[in-house]
């Protein structure tokens, strides 16, 4: 391979902190939260910020709800859950998912598998439900009079005053889900909302539009619990590439009155997916419903009036590869316009439409993108609207694709400005009044903080500043790099070095990667360097990550280079990074290892089987080994079906190339993984045995796609460290 041209970016380097403590498995397995406060929300009136903070009661740590007054800067306790008492038949109330009532006078909380209301002024507590069934995805009606929830896969509402329950659907079962997502929709579409909720109240609080999913034709996958004396089997409904998907239906049901009134929306045969987030027009007459074809390259927004039974096409977007869908139309209070987020020009930008679907103007433009990904943003929405002052707020890559900055623009398309200043990652949460916003900020050299800012970005106060977790440790140092390769725009990488780094030595390198669509590792934020990376650097390794083509944050053209041929371009860019590293005088060119999890596990196996002489060893965690084993929505978005793209499935498959493996390999997988099934690893091991290729395997009973619990993760980390010690 031709040696790439090189550029080293030294604009941001994180030096070692100068501490002397050494990293241990116990230390790095601790996972404290990013900040000392959590579940930060605006009070509905916008005059206070509320959040949870741990308190100790009766020797047990519990969260209490605090409020910060933005006018005075004073803090008060809003609600401290009482200690359970057998005499009063009370139990611990959890504030972990607290919701404010629209009037701001009550909190919706959970406890003992039930829903409770806490009245803030009187500290009175009312139990809304009282049974053994769990109430899922609850939410207040916009008028605060009712609470909706899903129980036994049926929609219910309960009156906040009388506590009278009403069941809105009756056909829910294990295989028919109303208002709640199944596994594949939850895995691939819940990034829209961050929850499994699939219903939306009308603004007047009288109706609910919801998604129903029928899984009766979806194939089963058995997940075995081996830790019982007599193992049990969970039969998961999981459609693999090319399989039958769950059948979606959309309905509106009345949430008031005693008579159950349900209306179904007619859907055309070419609709394969209904997106699980809906929006209503301000007059509560029509609901916006987003649908996709099976190829996921045609998005249609329908405006459905249930009373008239009519549905019209509000918007239609088509892309040659696929459409990244994130946000339904956001109707403005004037009832005549809506804001639409689209990637139609290759970058996520906002557009202002009239209610009849006529484009009035685009609001943002440029070779940068608004961040739409729920897992990355903080506010719960890609953009927020100050309806009074007519501003649109959002976080974007406008300054640098490795950063996120808070920006705003007027709804008439003027006045664009970036209002966050420091290099790093900034996300906002706008007050209901529009007068202030909360800023969540961190960078490579700045621990996370939560700040209160005025609407123009000037800082008022810091609500929480996390202390540097590693200030007393001999922590690693990290720097950003840029790599230029032939016919490829510059690639961004990050290199982590030991605290006692000696430029006169030659170090082995561990390439840590993800490599797939919709993900970005190299970002200027506090989570860039993981505790495990610190431990590996302490052991004398350099840790390198690079975001190649197909990764997130650099536009649709950059991402779609992987279309119908996963692995090829991602590997080429990783190899360009390896070639670059070999030009550095402190890198040992003969000692390269590679490891990753999930798609990173797939890329590890793909690299070891398609570039078998580059890496001495590799660790693949929970890897996809052939895309025929993975789910329909994700796989077909990028690869189409196996029938449509047989050559792409073969060329992208580590399983088909298992006999090419030369490096030492460790595969790690959990037996209860319901995302990337253990079938992937078992099939790959079978191919390795038949090809006579040696390998190591570490199976964790009962663990899912992400391992949980200190023992499991300590053991996992020890396996990773020991493997690289032995083989690099």
SVG drawing of the C-alpha trace seen along z (x, -y; Angstrom):
<svg xmlns="http://www.w3.org/2000/svg" viewBox="-69 -38 85 67">
<polyline fill="none" stroke="black" stroke-width="0.4" points="0.0,0.0 1.3,-3.5 2.4,-5.4 0.0,-8.2 1.0,-11.8 1.1,-12.9 -0.1,-15.8 0.2,-15.9 -2.3,-18.2 -1.0,-19.5 -3.8,-22.0 -4.9,-20.0 -2.8,-17.8 -3.7,-16.4 -0.5,-15.9 -0.2,-13.5 -1.5,-15.0 1.6,-14.4 -0.1,-12.1 1.6,-9.0 -1.3,-6.6 -1.4,-3.6 -4.5,-2.2 -5.9,1.0 -8.9,3.2 -10.8,2.0 -10.2,-1.6 -11.2,-1.5 -14.2,0.7 -15.9,-2.0 -18.3,-3.9 -19.3,-7.2 -21.7,-9.4 -20.4,-12.1 -21.8,-14.8 -22.8,-14.9 -26.4,-15.8 -28.6,-13.9 -31.9,-14.0 -31.6,-17.7 -34.8,-19.3 -36.5,-22.7 -39.5,-23.3 -42.5,-23.9 -42.6,-27.6 -38.9,-28.0 -38.0,-29.8 -36.2,-26.8 -33.9,-24.0 -34.5,-20.7 -32.2,-17.7 -31.4,-14.6 -28.6,-14.4 -27.8,-11.5 -28.7,-11.7 -28.3,-9.0 -31.2,-7.8 -31.1,-5.0 -27.8,-3.9 -29.1,-3.7 -28.3,-6.1 -31.3,-7.5 -31.9,-10.4 -33.7,-13.5 -35.0,-16.2 -33.5,-19.6 -34.3,-22.9 -32.1,-25.9 -33.8,-29.3 -32.4,-31.1 -33.3,-34.5 -31.7,-34.1 -29.2,-31.3 -30.5,-29.6 -31.1,-25.8 -33.9,-24.0 -35.0,-20.5 -38.3,-19.8 -38.9,-16.3 -37.0,-13.8 -38.7,-10.4 -39.8,-9.2 -38.4,-6.1 -40.6,-3.1 -42.9,-2.1 -44.7,1.3 -47.3,-0.6 -48.3,-2.8 -47.7,-0.1 -45.3,-2.5 -42.2,-1.7 -39.2,-3.4 -40.2,-5.8 -37.8,-6.2 -37.2,-9.6 -35.0,-8.1 -37.6,-8.9 -39.5,-11.7 -41.8,-13.9 -43.2,-17.3 -46.9,-17.8 -47.6,-20.4 -48.8,-22.8 -45.6,-22.2 -47.6,-21.3 -46.9,-17.5 -44.4,-14.9 -45.0,-11.5 -42.7,-8.9 -42.5,-5.1 -42.4,-2.7 -43.3,1.0 -44.1,1.4 -46.7,-1.3 -47.2,-5.0 -47.4,-7.7 -48.1,-11.4 -46.2,-13.7 -47.9,-17.0 -45.0,-19.5 -46.8,-22.1 -48.3,-19.8 -45.8,-16.8 -48.9,-14.7 -48.4,-11.3 -51.1,-9.5 -50.8,-6.1 -52.2,-6.1 -52.0,-2.3 -52.0,0.6 -51.3,4.0 -48.4,6.4 -48.1,5.4 -45.4,2.9 -46.6,-0.4 -44.3,-1.2 -43.5,-4.5 -45.9,-6.7 -46.6,-10.3 -48.9,-13.2 -51.5,-14.5 -50.8,-18.1 -53.6,-19.3 -52.2,-17.3 -55.6,-15.6 -54.5,-12.1 -51.5,-9.8 -51.1,-7.3 -49.0,-4.1 -48.6,-0.7 -49.4,2.4 -49.6,6.0 -48.9,4.4 -52.1,2.4 -52.6,-1.4 -54.2,-2.7 -55.0,-6.1 -55.6,-6.9 -57.4,-10.0 -55.0,-12.0 -57.8,-13.0 -60.1,-10.1 -57.4,-7.4 -60.0,-5.7 -58.2,-3.6 -59.5,-3.1 -58.1,-0.5 -57.8,-2.0 -56.8,1.1 -57.7,4.8 -55.8,6.8 -52.3,6.5 -50.4,9.7 -46.9,11.0 -46.9,10.7 -49.1,7.6 -47.7,4.5 -49.6,1.2 -47.8,-2.0 -44.5,-0.3 -41.6,0.9 -40.5,4.4 -36.9,5.4 -35.9,4.5 -37.8,1.2 -36.4,0.4 -32.8,1.2 -32.8,-0.6 -35.5,-3.4 -35.5,-4.3 -32.6,-6.8 -35.5,-9.0 -36.9,-9.4 -34.5,-7.6 -37.4,-5.4 -39.6,-2.5 -42.6,-4.8 -44.6,-4.7 -47.5,-7.0 -48.2,-10.7 -50.9,-12.8 -52.9,-15.4 -52.3,-18.9 -55.8,-19.1 -55.2,-15.9 -58.3,-14.1 -56.7,-11.7 -53.6,-9.5 -52.0,-8.4 -50.0,-5.2 -48.1,-2.5 -49.1,1.1 -46.5,3.8 -47.7,7.4 -44.8,9.9 -46.6,13.1 -44.7,13.6 -41.3,12.7 -38.9,15.6 -37.7,16.7 -34.2,16.9 -33.6,19.0 -31.5,17.5 -30.6,20.0 -30.0,19.4 -27.3,21.9 -27.1,20.9 -30.2,22.8 -30.2,26.5 -32.7,27.0 -31.8,24.3 -34.6,22.1 -35.0,20.7 -36.2,17.2 -37.7,17.2 -36.8,13.7 -38.7,12.4 -35.8,11.2 -35.9,10.6 -32.6,11.2 -31.6,9.7 -34.2,10.7 -36.7,12.0 -40.3,11.0 -40.6,7.8 -43.3,7.0 -46.4,5.6 -47.1,2.0 -50.4,0.2 -51.2,-3.3 -54.3,-4.2 -55.9,-7.1 -57.9,-6.4 -60.0,-8.6 -58.6,-9.2 -61.7,-10.8 -65.3,-9.6 -66.5,-6.1 -66.9,-4.9 -63.8,-3.4 -63.3,-5.0 -60.4,-3.7 -59.7,-4.7 -57.1,-3.0 -54.9,-4.9 -54.9,-3.3 -51.3,-2.4 -50.2,-1.6 -48.5,1.8 -45.1,0.3 -44.8,-0.9 -42.5,1.4 -41.8,-0.7 -43.7,-3.3 -41.4,-5.6 -42.4,-5.5 -42.5,-9.3 -45.5,-11.3 -46.4,-15.0 -49.8,-16.8 -51.0,-20.0 -51.7,-22.6 -55.5,-22.3 -55.3,-18.6 -57.0,-17.8 -54.2,-16.0 -51.2,-13.8 -48.0,-13.6 -46.9,-10.0 -43.5,-9.1 -43.1,-5.9 -40.2,-4.2 -40.0,-1.6 -38.1,1.5 -34.9,0.2 -35.1,-2.8 -34.3,-5.3 -37.8,-6.8 -39.4,-8.7 -43.0,-9.9 -44.6,-12.2 -48.3,-11.7 -50.7,-14.3 -53.7,-12.2 -57.0,-13.6 -58.7,-10.7 -62.0,-12.4 -62.3,-12.7 -60.4,-9.4 -58.2,-11.2 -54.4,-11.2 -52.3,-13.4 -48.6,-13.5 -47.0,-16.4 -43.4,-15.6 -41.5,-13.0 -37.7,-12.5 -35.7,-10.0 -32.0,-9.2 -30.0,-6.7 -28.6,-4.8 -30.6,-5.4 -32.2,-8.1 -31.2,-8.8 -34.5,-9.6 -34.7,-11.4 -37.4,-14.0 -41.1,-14.4 -42.4,-17.8 -42.4,-20.3 -45.5,-22.5 -45.2,-26.0 -47.8,-27.6 -49.2,-29.7 -50.6,-26.5 -49.4,-27.6 -45.8,-26.4 -43.5,-23.6 -39.8,-23.1 -38.3,-20.0 -34.8,-18.5 -33.4,-17.0 -30.2,-15.6 -31.2,-16.3 -28.2,-18.3 -25.8,-15.9 -25.9,-17.7 -28.5,-17.8 -30.1,-21.3 -33.5,-22.8 -36.1,-24.0 -39.3,-26.1 -42.4,-24.8 -46.0,-26.0 -48.6,-23.6 -49.6,-22.7 -46.1,-21.3 -44.7,-24.4 -41.1,-25.1 -40.9,-28.7 -37.1,-28.9 -34.1,-27.0 -32.9,-28.1 -29.4,-26.7 -26.8,-25.8 -23.2,-24.8 -20.8,-21.8 -21.7,-21.0 -24.5,-19.2 -27.0,-19.7 -26.6,-16.8 -29.8,-14.7 -28.6,-11.6 -30.4,-11.1 -27.5,-9.3 -25.2,-12.3 -27.5,-15.3 -28.8,-16.4 -32.1,-18.2 -34.1,-15.2 -34.6,-17.1 -32.3,-17.9 -33.4,-21.5 -35.4,-23.7 -37.6,-26.6 -38.0,-29.8 -41.4,-30.7 -41.5,-34.2 -38.2,-35.5 -38.4,-33.3 -35.0,-31.6 -34.0,-28.0 -31.3,-26.5 -29.3,-23.4 -25.9,-21.8 -23.8,-21.3 -20.4,-20.5 -20.1,-24.0 -16.7,-24.7 -15.1,-21.2 -16.6,-17.8 -14.8,-16.5 -16.7,-19.1 -20.3,-20.1 -21.2,-23.7 -24.4,-25.4 -25.7,-27.6 -28.9,-29.5 -30.7,-31.1 -33.8,-33.1 -36.9,-31.5 -36.7,-34.0 -33.2,-32.5 -31.2,-35.4 -28.9,-36.0 -27.0,-32.7 -24.4,-32.6 -22.3,-30.1 -22.8,-31.0 -20.6,-28.4 -16.9,-29.4 -14.5,-26.9 -13.2,-24.0 -15.0,-20.8 -18.5,-19.3 -21.5,-21.5 -25.2,-20.6 -28.1,-22.8 -31.4,-22.4 -33.6,-25.5 -35.9,-26.9 -39.6,-27.0 -39.5,-30.8 -36.5,-30.9 -34.7,-33.3 -32.0,-30.8 -30.5,-27.5 -28.5,-24.8 -25.2,-23.9 -23.6,-20.5 -19.9,-20.9 -16.8,-18.8 -13.6,-18.5 -10.5,-16.3 -8.9,-18.3 -12.1,-19.5 -14.3,-17.3 -18.1,-17.5 -20.0,-20.5 -23.5,-21.8 -23.9,-25.6 -26.8,-28.0 -26.6,-30.5 -28.6,-33.4 -30.2,-33.0 -27.2,-34.8 -24.7,-32.3 -23.4,-34.4 -22.8,-32.3 -24.8,-32.9 -23.5,-30.2 -22.2,-26.6 -24.7,-24.2 -22.3,-21.3 -18.6,-20.8 -17.2,-17.3 -13.7,-17.1 -11.0,-15.4 -11.3,-11.7 -7.6,-11.0 -5.9,-14.0 -4.0,-11.8 -3.1,-9.2 -0.2,-8.8 -2.7,-9.3 -2.1,-8.8 -1.6,-11.7 -3.7,-12.0 -3.3,-14.0 -5.3,-14.5 -3.7,-13.6 -4.7,-14.1 -3.9,-11.5 -4.0,-12.2 -4.3,-9.2 -4.6,-9.1 -8.1,-10.0 -9.4,-10.3 -10.1,-13.5 -8.1,-13.9 -8.8,-11.3 -9.0,-12.2 -7.2,-10.0 -6.4,-10.2 -3.2,-8.7 -3.0,-7.9 0.5,-7.5 1.8,-6.4 2.3,-9.0 6.0,-8.2 6.2,-8.3 9.8,-8.2 10.2,-9.4 13.4,-7.4 11.6,-4.1 9.6,-2.0 6.1,-1.1 3.6,1.5 0.2,0.1 -3.3,1.2 -5.8,0.0 -9.2,-0.5 -12.0,-0.9 -15.6,-0.9 -15.6,-1.8 -19.3,-1.5 -22.0,-3.9 -23.6,-6.3 -20.7,-6.3 -17.8,-8.6 -14.9,-7.8 -12.6,-10.7 -14.4,-13.6 -13.1,-16.4 -15.0,-15.4 -14.2,-13.9 -15.1,-10.4 -12.6,-10.1 -10.1,-8.3 -11.7,-5.4 -10.4,-4.1 -9.4,-0.9 -7.2,-3.0 -5.5,-4.5 -4.7,-1.0 -3.4,0.2 -1.2,-2.9 0.1,-2.2 1.1,1.3 3.3,-0.3 0.9,-0.3 0.0,-3.2 -3.8,-3.2 -4.9,-4.6 -8.4,-5.3 -9.3,-6.6 -12.7,-7.5 -12.7,-6.5 -15.2,-6.7 -18.6,-5.5 -18.4,-7.1 -20.6,-9.8 -20.4,-13.6 -18.9,-14.4 -22.0,-14.3 -24.0,-11.8 -21.5,-11.3 -18.8,-10.4 -21.1,-7.9 -22.6,-6.3 -19.2,-5.2 -19.9,-1.9 -23.1,-1.2 -23.6,2.4 -20.0,3.3 -19.4,3.0 -15.8,3.4 -13.9,2.5 -13.4,-1.3 -13.4,-1.2 -10.5,1.2 -8.6,-0.8 -8.8,-3.9 -7.7,-2.0 -4.7,-0.7 -3.9,-4.2 -3.8,-5.0 -1.4,-2.1 0.8,-3.2 1.0,-6.7 1.8,-5.4 4.7,-3.3 6.3,-6.5 6.5,-7.8 9.9,-7.1 8.5,-5.9 6.2,-3.2 7.3,0.4 6.2,1.3 6.1,5.0 3.9,4.9 0.3,3.9 -2.8,5.3 -6.4,4.4 -9.6,4.7 -13.2,3.5 -16.7,4.4 -19.9,5.0 -19.3,3.3 -15.7,2.9 -15.6,6.6 -16.8,7.2 -14.1,4.8 -11.4,6.6 -12.3,9.9 -12.6,8.3 -9.2,6.7 -7.6,10.0 -9.1,12.0 -8.7,9.3 -5.4,7.8 -3.9,10.9 -0.3,9.7 -0.8,6.3 -1.8,7.1 0.0,9.5 -3.1,10.1 -6.7,9.0 -9.7,9.1 -13.2,9.2 -15.9,8.5 -19.5,9.6 -18.7,9.5 -21.0,9.8 -19.3,12.4 -21.7,12.4 -24.4,9.8 -26.9,12.5 -27.1,13.0 -28.0,9.4 -31.3,7.6 -33.3,6.4 -33.5,2.6 -29.8,2.0 -28.4,4.5 -30.7,3.8 -30.2,0.0 -26.6,0.4 -26.5,3.8 -30.0,4.4 -31.1,8.0 -28.9,11.0 -31.0,11.8 -30.4,8.3 -26.7,8.1 -25.2,11.6 -21.7,10.5 -21.7,7.7 -22.7,10.1 -19.9,12.5 -17.1,9.8 -18.1,8.2 -18.1,11.5 -15.3,12.4 -16.9,15.8 -16.4,16.5 -12.7,15.6 -12.0,17.3 -9.4,19.5 -7.2,16.4 -6.6,15.8 -3.0,15.7 -2.9,13.5 -3.5,14.6 -7.2,14.1 -9.4,13.8 -13.2,13.7 -15.4,12.5 -19.1,13.0 -22.0,13.1 -24.4,16.1 -27.5,13.8 -26.6,11.3 -29.9,10.4 -28.3,7.9 -25.4,9.7 -26.4,13.3 -23.9,15.9 -24.6,17.7 -22.1,15.2 -19.2,16.4 -20.2,20.1 -20.3,20.0 -16.9,18.3 -15.4,20.8 -16.7,23.6 -15.1,22.1 -11.8,21.7 -11.8,25.3 -12.5,26.6 -9.7,24.4 -7.3,25.5 -6.8,21.9 -5.9,21.6 -7.9,19.1 -9.0,18.3 -12.5,17.8 -13.9,16.3 -17.7,16.8 -19.5,15.0 -22.7,16.8 -25.7,14.6 -24.1,11.4 -25.8,9.5 -24.4,7.3 -22.9,4.9 -21.4,6.6 -22.7,5.4 -21.5,5.8 -18.0,5.2 -16.9,8.9 -17.8,9.4 -16.1,6.2 -13.0,6.7 -12.6,10.2 -13.1,8.8 -10.5,6.1 -8.0,8.6 -8.5,10.8 -7.8,7.9 -4.7,6.8 -3.3,10.3 -3.9,11.1 -2.1,8.0 0.8,8.6 1.3,12.1 1.0,11.3 2.4,7.8"/>
</svg>
